[in-house]
Amino acid sequence: MESRSLAVAAFTLAALASGVAQAQDKKDKAMDSRPAMEKCYGVALAGKNDCAAGPGTSCAGTSKVDYQGSDWKSVPVGTCTGIKTPKGMGSLQPIKS
């Protein structure tokens, strides 16, 4: 009887460990499928920046002006300089006003 309980416990632990390993594998694959991102300056709308909003602001969501050259938005790598705004194209470097 005791060996049977031990076998059931061992089987249960093995099943739990397998489930944890599979969940971690799915998490790793999901992280790999996300595109690489880069900072793109001058493309964020007021209050929609990711950070670096310039004087008088602290960080994310604090820009007061659309397309402010000193703030940035995360975009997929390779797309920034193709983003057209009323003030020009997106930039990989801060835009001086």
SVG drawing of the C-alpha trace seen along z (x, -y; Angstrom):
<svg xmlns="http://www.w3.org/2000/svg" viewBox="-2 -75 22 77">
<polyline fill="none" stroke="black" stroke-width="0.4" points="0.0,0.0 2.8,-2.4 4.7,-1.9 1.4,-2.5 1.0,-5.9 4.6,-6.7 4.2,-5.9 1.0,-8.1 2.8,-11.0 5.8,-10.6 3.6,-10.5 1.7,-13.7 4.9,-15.6 6.2,-14.6 3.0,-15.8 3.2,-19.1 6.8,-19.6 6.0,-18.8 3.2,-21.4 5.5,-24.1 8.2,-23.3 5.6,-23.5 4.2,-26.8 7.7,-28.3 8.5,-27.1 5.3,-28.9 6.3,-32.1 9.8,-32.0 8.3,-31.5 5.8,-34.3 8.7,-36.7 10.7,-35.6 7.8,-36.4 7.6,-40.1 9.3,-42.4 12.5,-44.3 11.7,-47.9 13.5,-51.2 13.0,-54.7 11.5,-57.0 11.6,-60.7 9.1,-63.3 6.2,-60.9 4.2,-60.8 1.0,-62.7 0.6,-64.9 0.3,-62.7 1.1,-59.5 4.9,-59.6 6.9,-56.7 9.5,-59.0 11.9,-61.9 9.4,-64.6 11.8,-67.5 11.7,-70.5 8.7,-70.7 7.8,-67.0 8.9,-63.9 8.4,-60.9 5.8,-58.7 2.5,-60.3 3.6,-63.8 4.4,-65.6 2.2,-68.6 2.8,-69.0 2.1,-66.7 5.2,-65.5 7.6,-67.1 11.1,-66.4 12.6,-65.6 10.1,-62.8 10.0,-59.3 7.6,-56.4 8.7,-52.7 8.2,-51.4 9.3,-48.2 12.9,-48.3 13.3,-49.7 10.0,-51.6 10.9,-54.9 12.4,-56.9 9.4,-56.0 6.8,-57.5 5.6,-60.8 4.1,-63.5 2.9,-67.0 6.3,-68.2 8.4,-65.8 9.7,-62.2 10.4,-60.2 14.0,-60.2 16.3,-57.8 17.9,-60.8 16.2,-63.7 15.0,-66.4 16.2,-69.9 13.4,-72.5"/>
</svg>
